[in-house]
Amino acid sequence: MTEMKKVSEMVPDEIKDAVRKAYSKVAEGRGERDIATGCCDEPTQARSSCCGPVPEAKVTRLNLADALGYDTEGMPTSATESFAGCGNPVALASLKEGEVVLDLGSGAGLDMFVASKKVGTTGQVIGVDMTPAMIEKAKKNAQELGITNVDFRFGDIEDMPVDDNSVDVVISNCVINLAPDKGKVFQEVYRVLKPGGRVMVSDIVLSKPLPKEVRDEVVTYTGCIGGAILDEEYLQHMRNAGFKDAKITSKAGESIYEAYSAYIAGTKSE
């Protein structure tokens, strides 16, 4: 058997392919082992989760959304069983009717569906995801729910299929940490936002550097830990892209390796 490459030996496209394969399995309901050392895999009270405070002794993907404060009433199981978030960015994004929202790494669509209710029929929610299996699952979920103000697009969040100055709000849930070039992601976020547009994401950041052996494991990278960067470095990427008010608005639980879930916000200048 060929030994798996270390992350430091991979080029960006190889890293993205590893992430895509892992989350394809999640979409198919068989990916727990691929992200087992990550932020959201069955956290317990004994081992605090970077997904935040855990109200039950054990949380699985099927009830993680509930644990993070989502209103999942009426949502199909297929919309929550592939959920791999680390927060609830929609709850803090103060969405208004008629707004255009962009979800980075939209997965099976849960955040999009919640946002679609808030922006109403005059608004729109666009989801960009690089995993075809997730896109297909999200489309089926939207059809089952009868939601029509959503648009699922296959693409890379480092090079998004979204027009300049076309979006009011960008959200994302535990995804940007998976991108090899986070600076490019925030350049794209700034590009697609309208003047005065805002970004509100939940993501995993670090309070101190990871050990090299942790950064080099593919399973910790696909599990939201290995690709995480220092919190100040994360904010600096946003500032470099043009966000002058980039800030961490709140923090959730800290886990092993001193990674934690943070709500991070910024606004594009008028």
C-alpha positions, 0 to 999 in steps of 0.5 A: 500500500502506498503511504499517504502524502503529508500535507506539507508535501502536497500542492494546493490541488492535491489538498483540495482533492483530499478535502473533496473526497472526505466531504463526498463521503460525508454527503454519502453518510460514510465519512466519519472516519475521514474527519474523525480528528476534526472539530465536530466529530462526536464531541463530549463534555470530557473533550471540549469541542471547538464547535462550542459548548455542548449541551449533551453528553454526546453530539453526533452529526444528526443533532449537531445543528440542534446543539448549535442553536439551529431551528431544524423543525421541518428540515429533512434529515438529509439536510442535517446528517451531513452538517459539519459546521462549527457555529451558526453564522446565520443567527448572527448575520442580521439578514434582511428581506430582499438581501442576496446572501452567499454561503461559502462551502454550502454543503447539504444546504442547511445554512442556505435554507435557514437564510432563505427564510430570512431574506424571503422571496424577494431575496436570494441565497447562493451556495458555492461548494466544490463537492459535487455530491454535496451540491446534488444533495443540497438540490434534492433537499431544496426540492423536498422543502419547496425552496426556490430562492436558492442557487447552488453553484459548483466552484472553488471559494478561491475563485468563485463563480459570482459577479463583482459587487453582487452580494449583500452578505457572505456567510460560511461555516467551518470551511475557510480553514480548509482552503489552502490560500485563505488570503485569496478567499478573502480577496474573493469575498471582498470582490463579490460584496457590494459596497457596505456589504458584510461578512459573518463567518464561523470558523476554526482558528488557533490561539497558538501554532499547531505541532508540525505532525498535526498540520501534516496529517490529512485527516486533521486537515480535512477535519478542520484542524490541520488547515486552521491558522492563528486568529490574528493571521486570519484577521490580517488576511481580511485586512489585506483584502480590504476589510478595515474592521475585521474582528472576532465577535465571539468565541466558543469552546476551545479543543485540543491543540488550542483550536477554537470556534470563532465568529468573525465579521467584517464590512466592505467600505461604502 
